[in-house]
């Protein structure tokens, strides 16, 4: 028997390190070649690390939330034969199990029972083996105990109205997977545990910020500490726009997407930016340089099960209404499924943020650093509007837009938003070539 050291591979061009966001195995697990061992994140893109060999996990080299350099030892496995080539002198995992333990292991190798054969670890003969062997079903959890599950599993459970504390998990440390959730659902309706009486809850849940949530926190802190925001709010009468949108959707071709408000706003922004190119810019505040971009690359802030991401519609100035709608839909689906590429999540020059039906009356959007502007869409509400002789019902919506006050003066911000207002209230102007 030998040992095989798995190092963090190069997960992307120019990437020197990645954050460990999930282990799919634990010490003692038997894995097959191509089984997923871990997931790492870099620039909001999550990459799964597969096993190149069959073997038994002896050592894990990092904790969830740790930043791991490319080329650093990530795991050690016991394998058939001599294992991989002798590692570099600096690699602590080069030692055999009988030698001194590495300086930074999370868990020491588990002792091998005397009955263990000298051949490679016995793995059930399955055509496609799982990443790990199933553990015995865990008992339902106590009050205050947090179940382990991926964001996708938590979303499914939430939509089905299931308390994950009542679901036995068969993964490492009782982790709940989709199979566990399916098995629980097949048991039929569960009897909810109602408290016998009102009682104080003194539990405190400790949640380590890792992965996407930590990236979001860092991005927001950077934006708010380094950008002096000015937020300008204006109401827009979108009655005519909503009528036009309904008509276009009713008569559209089968190969065209159903239009939302966003493609109209994107085209309005393109026209307004043509008159004020300073809005479509990135500010390098360390170098003191503003980069005005000719191409309008609009980021669309999207909520996903993993957190907030901003897929980017590249070159909106070269797309019509229908093309904008198609690209927004494609990117939104990719973001929600977690398949959006690094290129699709970077490169924006201005951003739109919208909470849809929950958009509220007004918001104060945080600028997507190093951009200088963000346009916030609030929800559409029918409100009485005075037309000079009487109140009439109109569909009204507020635009809440923030600007970097170091680059954009208040007057210029107001001119930009007023231009958007004019185009959205008379949507035919969006289609008129200047």
C-alpha positions as CSV (number, residue, x, y, z in Angstrom):
1,X,0.0,0.0,0.0
2,X,1.1,3.6,-0.6
3,X,-0.1,7.1,-0.2
4,X,-1.3,9.6,-2.9
5,X,-1.2,13.3,-2.2
6,X,-3.8,15.4,-4.0
7,X,-2.9,19.1,-4.4
8,X,-5.1,22.0,-5.3
9,X,-5.0,22.1,-9.1
10,X,-4.9,25.2,-11.2
11,X,-8.7,26.1,-11.2
12,X,-8.5,29.0,-13.6
13,X,-6.2,31.2,-15.6
14,X,-4.3,33.6,-13.3
15,X,-5.8,32.2,-10.1
16,X,-3.2,31.6,-7.4
17,X,-5.5,30.5,-4.6
18,X,-9.1,29.4,-3.9
19,X,-11.4,29.2,-0.9
20,X,-12.5,25.8,0.4
21,X,-16.3,25.9,0.6
22,X,-17.3,22.3,1.0
23,X,-15.9,18.9,1.8
24,X,-17.7,15.9,0.2
25,X,-15.6,13.4,2.2
26,X,-14.2,12.8,5.6
27,X,-11.3,10.8,7.0
28,X,-11.9,7.1,6.6
29,X,-14.1,7.4,3.5
30,X,-13.5,5.1,0.6
31,X,-13.6,6.9,-2.8
32,X,-13.4,5.9,-6.4
33,X,-11.6,7.6,-9.2
34,X,-13.6,10.7,-10.4
35,X,-15.6,10.9,-7.1
36,X,-16.0,14.6,-6.0
37,X,-13.8,15.3,-3.0
38,X,-14.3,19.0,-2.3
39,X,-15.5,22.3,-3.8
40,X,-13.5,25.5,-3.9
41,X,-14.5,29.0,-5.0
42,X,-12.7,31.7,-6.8
43,X,-14.2,34.9,-8.2
44,X,-17.7,33.6,-7.5
45,X,-17.2,30.5,-9.6
46,X,-17.4,27.2,-7.7
47,X,-15.2,24.3,-8.9
48,X,-15.4,20.7,-7.8
49,X,-12.2,18.7,-7.2
50,X,-12.4,15.1,-8.3
51,X,-10.3,12.2,-7.1
52,X,-7.7,10.9,-9.7
53,X,-7.5,7.5,-8.0
54,X,-9.3,4.9,-5.9
55,X,-8.4,5.0,-2.2
56,X,-9.2,5.7,1.4
57,X,-9.1,9.3,2.9
58,X,-6.3,9.6,5.4
59,X,-6.0,13.3,5.9
60,X,-7.7,16.6,5.1
61,X,-5.5,19.6,4.7
62,X,-7.8,22.5,5.2
63,X,-11.0,23.6,7.0
64,X,-14.1,25.1,5.4
65,X,-13.4,28.8,4.8
66,X,-9.7,28.4,4.5
67,X,-7.8,29.9,1.5
68,X,-5.7,27.3,-0.2
69,X,-2.8,28.1,-2.6
70,X,-2.7,26.4,-5.9
71,X,-0.3,23.4,-5.6
72,X,-0.8,23.1,-1.8
73,X,-1.6,19.6,-0.4
74,X,-5.3,19.2,-0.1
75,X,-5.8,15.5,0.8
76,X,-3.9,12.3,1.4
77,X,-5.3,8.9,0.4
78,X,-4.1,5.3,1.0
79,X,-4.0,3.6,-2.4
80,X,-2.9,0.4,-3.9
81,X,0.7,0.3,-5.0
82,X,3.3,3.0,-4.2
83,X,1.2,6.0,-4.7
84,X,2.3,9.1,-6.6
85,X,5.8,10.3,-7.0
86,X,7.8,11.6,-4.1
87,X,6.5,15.1,-3.2
88,X,8.6,18.2,-3.0
89,X,10.7,18.5,0.3
90,X,8.3,21.3,1.5
91,X,5.2,19.1,1.3
92,X,4.3,17.8,4.7
93,X,2.3,15.0,3.3
94,X,5.4,13.1,2.0
95,X,5.8,11.2,5.2
96,X,4.4,7.7,5.6
97,X,1.7,7.1,8.2
98,X,4.3,5.7,10.6
99,X,6.4,8.9,10.5
100,X,5.7,12.0,12.5
101,X,2.3,13.5,11.8
102,X,2.2,16.6,9.5
103,X,2.3,20.0,11.1
104,X,-1.2,21.2,10.0
105,X,-3.6,18.2,9.7
106,X,-7.2,18.7,10.6
107,X,-7.7,15.1,11.5
108,X,-5.1,12.4,12.0
109,X,-5.3,9.2,9.9
110,X,-7.7,6.7,11.4
111,X,-6.0,3.4,12.6
112,X,-6.4,0.5,10.2
113,X,-7.9,-2.6,11.8
114,X,-5.8,-5.7,11.8
115,X,-8.2,-7.5,9.6
116,X,-7.8,-4.9,6.8
117,X,-6.3,-6.7,3.8
118,X,-3.1,-5.4,2.3
119,X,-4.8,-5.0,-1.1
120,X,-6.5,-1.7,-2.0
121,X,-9.5,-0.9,0.2
122,X,-12.6,-2.9,-0.5
123,X,-15.1,-0.8,-2.4
124,X,-18.6,-2.1,-3.4
125,X,-18.7,-3.2,-7.0
126,X,-20.9,-0.6,-8.4
127,X,-20.9,0.6,-12.0
128,X,-20.7,4.2,-10.8
129,X,-19.7,4.4,-7.1
130,X,-20.7,7.2,-4.9
131,X,-18.2,9.8,-3.6
132,X,-18.4,8.2,-0.2
133,X,-19.9,5.2,1.5
134,X,-23.3,5.8,3.1
135,X,-23.3,6.2,6.9
136,X,-26.0,4.8,9.1
137,X,-29.1,7.1,9.2
138,X,-28.7,9.7,11.9
139,X,-31.4,10.3,14.5
140,X,-33.6,13.4,14.2
141,X,-31.7,16.4,15.7
142,X,-32.2,18.1,18.9
143,X,-33.6,21.7,19.2
144,X,-31.0,24.2,18.2
145,X,-28.8,21.7,16.4
146,X,-28.1,22.8,12.8
147,X,-28.4,20.1,10.1
148,X,-25.7,19.9,7.5
149,X,-27.0,20.3,3.9
150,X,-26.1,22.1,0.7
151,X,-28.0,25.3,-0.3
152,X,-29.9,23.3,-3.0
153,X,-31.1,20.8,-0.5
154,X,-32.1,23.6,2.0
155,X,-34.1,25.3,-0.8
156,X,-36.0,22.1,-1.7
157,X,-36.8,21.5,2.0
158,X,-38.0,25.1,2.4
159,X,-40.2,24.8,-0.6
160,X,-41.7,21.5,0.6
161,X,-42.2,22.9,4.1
162,X,-39.8,20.3,5.7
163,X,-37.8,20.9,8.9
164,X,-34.4,19.6,8.1
165,X,-33.8,18.8,11.7
166,X,-36.2,15.9,11.3
167,X,-34.4,14.4,8.3
168,X,-31.8,11.7,8.9
169,X,-28.6,12.3,7.0
170,X,-26.5,9.6,5.5
171,X,-23.5,11.7,4.5
172,X,-20.4,12.6,6.4
173,X,-21.2,14.0,9.9
174,X,-24.9,13.4,9.2
175,X,-24.9,15.6,6.1
176,X,-28.3,15.6,4.3
177,X,-28.3,15.0,0.6
178,X,-31.0,14.9,-2.1
179,X,-31.4,11.1,-1.6
180,X,-32.1,11.6,2.1
181,X,-34.7,14.3,1.4
182,X,-36.4,12.0,-1.2
183,X,-36.5,9.1,1.3
184,X,-38.0,11.4,3.9
185,X,-40.7,12.6,1.5
186,X,-41.6,9.0,0.6
187,X,-42.4,8.4,4.3
188,X,-45.5,10.5,3.9
189,X,-46.8,13.5,6.0
190,X,-44.9,14.0,9.2
191,X,-46.3,15.1,12.4
192,X,-44.9,18.5,13.3
193,X,-43.7,18.8,16.9
194,X,-45.7,21.5,18.6
195,X,-44.3,23.0,21.7
196,X,-46.2,22.0,24.8
197,X,-45.9,25.5,26.2
198,X,-44.3,28.8,25.5
199,X,-40.7,28.7,26.5
200,X,-37.6,30.9,26.3
201,X,-35.2,30.1,23.5
202,X,-31.6,30.9,24.6
203,X,-29.9,29.1,21.7
204,X,-27.1,31.0,19.7
205,X,-26.3,29.7,16.3
206,X,-22.7,30.3,15.1
207,X,-22.5,30.7,11.3
208,X,-19.1,31.0,9.8
209,X,-19.1,33.3,6.7
210,X,-17.6,31.3,3.9
211,X,-17.8,31.0,0.1
212,X,-20.3,33.2,-1.6
213,X,-21.5,34.9,1.5
214,X,-18.0,36.0,2.5
215,X,-17.3,37.3,-1.0
216,X,-20.6,39.3,-0.9
217,X,-19.7,40.7,2.5
218,X,-16.2,41.7,1.4
219,X,-17.6,43.3,-1.8
220,X,-20.2,45.3,0.1
221,X,-17.7,46.5,2.7
222,X,-15.3,47.6,0.0
223,X,-18.0,49.5,-1.9
224,X,-19.4,51.3,1.2
225,X,-16.0,52.2,2.7
226,X,-14.4,53.5,-0.5
227,X,-17.3,55.0,-2.5
228,X,-19.2,58.1,-1.3
229,X,-22.7,57.3,-2.4
230,X,-25.3,59.7,-3.6
231,X,-28.8,58.2,-4.1
232,X,-31.4,59.8,-6.4
233,X,-35.0,58.6,-6.3
234,X,-37.5,59.5,-9.0
235,X,-41.0,58.1,-9.7
236,X,-41.8,57.0,-13.2
237,X,-45.2,56.5,-14.9
238,X,-44.9,53.1,-16.6
239,X,-48.5,52.8,-17.7
240,X,-47.7,53.2,-21.4
241,X,-44.6,50.9,-21.1
242,X,-46.6,48.2,-19.5
243,X,-49.3,48.4,-22.2
244,X,-46.5,48.2,-24.9
245,X,-44.9,45.3,-23.1
246,X,-48.2,43.3,-22.9
247,X,-48.8,43.9,-26.6
248,X,-45.4,42.8,-27.7
249,X,-45.6,39.7,-25.6
250,X,-49.0,38.8,-26.9
251,X,-47.9,39.1,-30.6
252,X,-44.3,37.8,-30.2
253,X,-42.8,35.0,-32.3
254,X,-42.4,31.6,-30.6
255,X,-38.6,31.9,-30.7
256,X,-38.6,35.1,-28.8
257,X,-38.6,35.5,-25.0
258,X,-41.3,36.9,-22.8
259,X,-40.3,40.5,-22.2
260,X,-40.0,41.9,-18.7
261,X,-39.3,45.5,-17.7
262,X,-35.5,44.9,-17.7
263,X,-34.9,44.8,-21.5
264,X,-36.7,48.2,-21.9
265,X,-34.7,49.7,-19.1
266,X,-31.4,48.3,-20.6
267,X,-32.1,49.9,-23.9
268,X,-33.1,53.2,-22.2
269,X,-29.8,53.1,-20.3
270,X,-27.9,52.6,-23.5
271,X,-29.5,55.8,-25.0
272,X,-29.0,57.8,-21.9
273,X,-25.4,56.7,-21.6
274,X,-24.7,57.8,-25.2
275,X,-25.5,61.3,-23.9
276,X,-23.6,60.9,-20.6
277,X,-20.7,58.5,-21.2
278,X,-19.2,59.4,-17.8
279,X,-21.9,57.2,-16.2
280,X,-20.7,54.1,-17.9
281,X,-17.3,54.0,-16.2
282,X,-15.0,52.3,-13.8
283,X,-12.9,54.3,-11.3
284,X,-9.5,53.1,-10.2
285,X,-9.3,55.3,-7.0
286,X,-5.8,54.1,-6.2
287,X,-4.4,55.3,-9.5
288,X,-6.8,58.2,-9.8
289,X,-8.0,57.2,-13.2
290,X,-11.6,57.0,-14.6
291,X,-12.0,54.5,-17.4
292,X,-15.0,55.5,-19.6
293,X,-16.1,52.5,-21.6
294,X,-17.6,52.6,-25.1
295,X,-19.3,49.2,-24.7
296,X,-22.2,49.1,-22.3
297,X,-21.8,45.9,-20.2
298,X,-24.8,45.8,-17.9
299,X,-24.6,43.7,-14.7
300,X,-28.0,42.2,-13.6
301,X,-27.9,41.6,-9.8
302,X,-29.6,38.2,-9.3
303,X,-30.5,36.3,-6.1
304,X,-29.5,32.6,-6.1
305,X,-29.6,29.9,-3.5
306,X,-25.9,30.6,-2.9
307,X,-26.3,34.3,-2.6
308,X,-26.2,37.5,-4.7
309,X,-24.3,37.3,-8.0
310,X,-24.1,39.7,-10.9
311,X,-24.2,38.1,-14.4
312,X,-23.3,40.5,-17.1
313,X,-25.0,41.2,-20.4
314,X,-22.1,42.2,-22.6
315,X,-22.5,44.9,-25.3
316,X,-26.0,45.9,-24.6
317,X,-25.5,48.8,-27.1
318,X,-25.4,46.1,-29.9
319,X,-28.6,44.3,-28.8
320,X,-32.2,45.0,-29.5
321,X,-35.1,44.5,-27.0
322,X,-35.5,40.8,-27.8
323,X,-31.8,40.0,-27.7
324,X,-31.5,41.7,-24.4
325,X,-34.4,39.7,-23.0
326,X,-32.9,36.4,-24.3
327,X,-29.5,37.1,-22.8
328,X,-31.0,38.1,-19.4
329,X,-33.0,34.9,-19.3
330,X,-30.0,32.8,-20.2
331,X,-27.7,34.4,-17.7
332,X,-30.4,34.2,-14.9
333,X,-30.9,30.5,-15.4
334,X,-27.1,29.9,-15.5
335,X,-26.6,31.9,-12.3
336,X,-29.4,30.1,-10.4
337,X,-28.1,26.7,-11.6
338,X,-24.5,27.6,-10.5
339,X,-23.2,27.1,-14.0
340,X,-22.4,30.7,-14.9
341,X,-18.8,31.0,-16.0
342,X,-16.2,33.4,-14.6
343,X,-16.5,35.5,-17.8
344,X,-20.2,35.7,-17.5
345,X,-19.9,37.1,-13.9
346,X,-17.3,39.7,-14.6
347,X,-16.7,42.8,-16.8
348,X,-19.8,44.9,-16.0
349,X,-19.6,48.7,-16.4
350,X,-22.9,49.6,-14.8
351,X,-25.4,47.5,-12.9
352,X,-29.2,47.1,-12.5
353,X,-30.6,45.8,-9.3
354,X,-34.3,44.8,-8.9
355,X,-36.2,43.0,-6.1
356,X,-39.1,42.3,-8.5
357,X,-42.5,42.3,-6.7
358,X,-40.8,42.9,-3.4
359,X,-39.0,46.0,-4.7
360,X,-40.5,48.3,-2.1
361,X,-41.2,52.0,-2.4
362,X,-37.5,53.0,-2.5
363,X,-34.1,51.5,-1.9
364,X,-30.5,52.8,-1.5
365,X,-28.5,50.5,-3.8
366,X,-24.9,49.8,-3.2
367,X,-22.6,50.5,-6.1
368,X,-20.8,47.5,-7.6
369,X,-17.2,48.5,-7.1
370,X,-15.3,49.8,-9.1
371,X,-18.4,51.0,-11.2
372,X,-19.7,54.5,-10.6
373,X,-23.5,54.0,-11.0
374,X,-26.2,51.5,-10.2
375,X,-29.9,51.7,-11.2
376,X,-32.4,50.2,-8.8
377,X,-35.9,49.2,-9.9
378,X,-38.7,49.3,-7.3
379,X,-42.1,47.5,-7.6
380,X,-44.9,48.9,-9.8
381,X,-47.9,50.0,-8.0
382,X,-51.2,51.5,-9.2
383,X,-51.5,55.0,-7.6
384,X,-53.9,57.9,-8.1
385,X,-52.3,60.7,-10.2
386,X,-53.7,64.2,-10.7
387,X,-54.0,65.0,-14.4
388,X,-55.1,68.6,-13.9
389,X,-58.8,68.0,-13.4
390,X,-59.1,64.7,-11.6
391,X,-57.3,61.8,-10.1
392,X,-56.7,58.8,-12.5
393,X,-55.2,55.4,-11.8
394,X,-51.7,55.1,-13.2
395,X,-49.0,52.4,-12.9
396,X,-46.1,54.1,-11.0
397,X,-42.6,52.9,-10.2
398,X,-39.7,54.5,-8.5
399,X,-36.2,54.3,-9.8
400,X,-33.6,54.4,-6.9
401,X,-30.2,55.0,-8.4
402,X,-26.8,55.5,-6.6
403,X,-23.7,57.2,-8.0
404,X,-20.1,57.6,-7.0
405,X,-20.1,61.3,-5.9
406,X,-16.3,61.5,-6.6
407,X,-17.0,61.0,-10.3
408,X,-20.6,61.9,-10.8
409,X,-22.0,65.3,-9.7
410,X,-25.5,65.5,-8.3
411,X,-26.7,67.5,-11.3
412,X,-25.3,64.8,-13.8
413,X,-27.0,62.1,-11.8
414,X,-30.3,63.9,-11.9
415,X,-30.0,64.5,-15.7
416,X,-29.3,60.8,-16.2
417,X,-32.3,59.6,-14.2
418,X,-34.6,62.2,-15.8
419,X,-33.5,60.9,-19.2
420,X,-34.4,57.4,-18.2
421,X,-37.8,58.7,-16.9
422,X,-38.5,60.4,-20.2
423,X,-37.7,57.2,-22.2
424,X,-39.7,54.9,-20.0
425,X,-42.7,57.1,-19.9
426,X,-42.7,57.5,-23.7
427,X,-41.3,54.0,-24.6
428,X,-41.7,54.6,-28.4
429,X,-38.6,56.9,-28.0
430,X,-36.6,53.8,-27.0
431,X,-37.0,52.5,-30.6
432,X,-36.2,55.8,-32.3
433,X,-32.7,56.0,-33.8
434,X,-30.9,59.2,-32.9
